[in-house]
Amino acid sequence: MFTINIDKECGCFKKSIYENNKVFTSKDEALIQAQLMVNHMNTKFCQKHEFRLSEDGENFKIAVDAKQAEHSGCCGGGHCS
């Protein structure tokens, strides 16, 4: 059995059609579904988080991290504003 686990359920995930700890009998099916989920969550959710997929034996883990602020190109020297 292969499981897709979300390490932290954000609000967007809770409102989505996805479920945590979903079990599959096929590794390929679980991997494909996990990749589809990560792609969808990174493009369609609110953009406050970034989702990353990793494999741990029979588990596919989706990590949820706060998205880093975009770098403005300013060097921080105080002369850009």
Rosetta blueprint (number, residue, H / E / L):
1 M L
2 F E
3 T E
4 I E
5 N E
6 I E
7 D L
8 K L
9 E L
10 C L
11 G H
12 C H
13 F H
14 K H
15 K H
16 S L
17 I L
18 Y L
19 E L
20 N L
21 N L
22 K E
23 V E
24 F E
25 T L
26 S L
27 K H
28 D H
29 E H
30 A H
31 L H
32 I H
33 Q H
34 A H
35 Q H
36 L H
37 M H
38 V H
39 N H
40 H H
41 M H
42 N H
43 T H
44 K H
45 F L
46 C L
47 Q L
48 K L
49 H E
50 E E
51 F E
52 R E
53 L E
54 S E
55 E E
56 D E
57 G L
58 E L
59 N E
60 F E
61 K E
62 I E
63 A E
64 V E
65 D E
66 A E
67 K L
68 Q L
69 A L
70 E L
71 H L
72 S L
73 G L
74 C L
75 C L
76 G L
77 G L
78 G L
79 H L
80 C L
81 S L
